[in-house]
């Protein structure tokens, strides 16, 4: 199991392709990916390394591009209009699904073996495919406005590990606050700054993510509810639909069809 925890952001655009089953955590968004994942992340968008917690062998490819990847002269070319829109309008991230993941994944795997010129041409082709794909979902995530230091990184890592170990039971907020040596009010401000979400929203999304994993293992809705840490079936159903747009049974039927 990969336990490398890296909650971070950077000024570059980033393309991430990874094989396996894992968790994507981008800003306030937490969800699972199955088989593989492909994401395009805009500058200064906080995210967790996609291989965190993966228990099997996997392959990961990361490509970073400066925000001025396309020069001013290239931005004026009508042939690159779609790519320009992708770079200009993406705030947060774009997730991809379906066949496009496989197509782009194969192209990314070959990049390292190409000459610099061919790498550039292939990268433009990849960006064009992403910009025009209908198999995509936009995550509107607020970028980080101010930096955070190593000590703050360690705190968020400690909180994440605590939730991973204890999400199945009732979690007292004070137990989490005491881990950080902060006051309750300071902790709330700190967590909001780091993740753009409240701790209670983070915990809810983490539990929903775990319930999805259980549903995909063909567990019934009641089992998924209580084994992921919810204490009320009605609240679980309501929370699940609010975060995913469908109820647990619809989610299960759609994926196990």
Secondary structure, 3 states (H helix, E strand, C coil): CCCCCCEECCCCEEEEEEECCEEEEECCEEEEECCEEEEEECCCCCEECCCCCCCCCCCEEEEEECCCCCCHHHHCCHHHHHHHHHHHHCCEEEEECCHHHHHHHHHHHHHCCCCHHHHHHHHHHHHHHHHHCCCEEEEECCCCCCCCCHHHHHHHHHHHHHHHHHCCCCCCHHHHHHHHCCCHHHHHHHHHHHHCCCHHHHHHHHHHHHHHHHHHCCCCHHHHHHHCCCCCHHHHHHHHHHHHCCCHHHHHHHHCC
